[in-house]
Amino acid sequence: MITSIGIKPEHLALVSHSLNKLLADEHVLYIKTRNAHWNVEGPDFHAQHLFFEAQYKQLEEMIDEIAERIRSLGHFAVATMAGFLELTSLSELAREKNDSKGYIKELLKDHEAIIIHMRESVDKYADEWGDAGTSDFITGLMEEHEKMAWMLRAHLK
């Protein structure tokens, strides 16, 4: 059935593709945060284990919201690891040391990359593609990432 919500079909496709790229980035970041949660070592293990858990749970919610946004626009959400790796702009983590500072720096870099991408795209959704709803949605996600980045950055002071 065709989605008829006042946005041109070709614009719905562009928005959905953009959201699928974001979904891929979020999944890679989620896996990297899970990795930190599982594998962090050091004298701050317990506190960091809990901190990373809170962060991956927040990302999990965001992932679901993005996928549901894509579906509400009448398109399918990417849902395979191969699809995520094809679309993501982030790189997988490869490290020799499992200290919290290293994980935090890597995760912070990824949050900041996602924030920059969102900031560059937010107006495009509304102005070019006529989708103020997704523009507003992305603004909310960007604010969540900014807070998560702040939390990570605070650990590095």
N, C-alpha and C positions, 0 to 999 in steps of 0.2 A: 504494500500500500504506500502511496506517495505521501511524504510529509509536507503538509500545506500549512506553514506557519508564517508566511509573509517574507520568506527568504528565498531567493532564486535557487533552484536545484544545484546549479554549478557552484554557487557560493556555499551551500550546505556541504558539498563535497570538499571544497577547499578548507572550510572550518574543520570538518571531521578529520581530514588528513593532518592538519596542523595539530589537532588535539591528540591524534594517534602518535605523533612524534613526541608530544609532551608525555603521553602515557608510557611510551618506551623509556624516556629519560627517568620518569618516576620509578619504573620497575627496576631499572639498573641501580638507581640510588637506593631503593628499598633493599635490594639484594646486598649491596655494599654495606648498608647499615646493619642488616642481619649478620653479615660476616663479622663486623666489628663487635656486635653483641655476643656472638658465639666465641670469638677467638681473641678478644682483648686479654692481655696479660699485664701484670705489674701490681705494684702496691695499691693502686686505685681501682683494682679489678671490680670489686662489688659495686661501687658507686657508678663506674662507667658502664658496667653490664646493665644496670637499671636505667641509666640515662639513654643508652642506645636502644633499649627496649621501648622506652617511651617514644623515641623518635621514629622507630620503624612502625609502631602502631599508628602514629599520626599519618605517616606516608601511606599506610595500608588504606586508611579512610579516604585519603585524597585520590588514590588510584581508583577506588570504587566510584567516587564521584565523577572523575573524568570519564571513565568508561560509560557510566550512565548518561552523562551529557552527550557523548557521541551517539548513543542509542536513541536518545530523545530527539536527535537531529535526523534520525532515519538511516543511520549508517552503522556499520559493525565496528566494534572495538578490536584492535589487534590483541590476540590472546595466546601467542606462542613465543617461546624464547627466541626462536629464529627471527620472528617478526620484530621483536623488541630490539634485538641486536642489529637488525638491518636499519631501523629507523632512529636509533639513539644517537645523540651527539656526545654522549659521555663514554668514557673508556672503563673497562673492567679493571678492578684493583688487582695488582700483583705486588706483594710485599714480602720482605724477608723477616721483618720485625713486627710483632703484634702489640705495640705499645699504643696507649690511648691517644697520645699527642699525634702520632702518625695518622691514625684513623680519623681523628678530628680534622686535621688539616685537609685530608683528601675529601672528606664529606663536605666540609665547608666550601671547598673549591667547586664541588658539584652543585651545591645549593645556590651559590652565587652565579654559576653559569645558567642555571634554570631561571633564576630571578631576572638576569639580563635578557634572556630570550623572551620571557613573559613581558617584560617592560617594553621591548622592541615590537611585540606583536599585539599588545592590548588594544591599541587604537585601530589597527588593521581590521580586527573583528567587527567593530562597530562602523567605522568610516568606509572601508572598502567592500566589506562583505555584508553589511546591513544586519549584523547580529549583535545587538547591544547586550543580549542575555549572556552570550559567551564572553563578551568583553568584561562584563561585571563579574562573571564567574572566575575568569582568569585573574582579575584584580584581587579577589578574595584569596585565591590560591597563592598569589604572589605575596600577599601579606603574611600568610602562614609560613611560607618559605623564609621570608625576612626574619620572622621571629625565631624559627628554627636555626637559621644562620647566626643570629645574635647569640643564641644559647651555646652554639658550638664555639663561636669567637670568644665568648666570655671564659671558656676553659683554657684559652691560649694566653691569657694575660698573666 
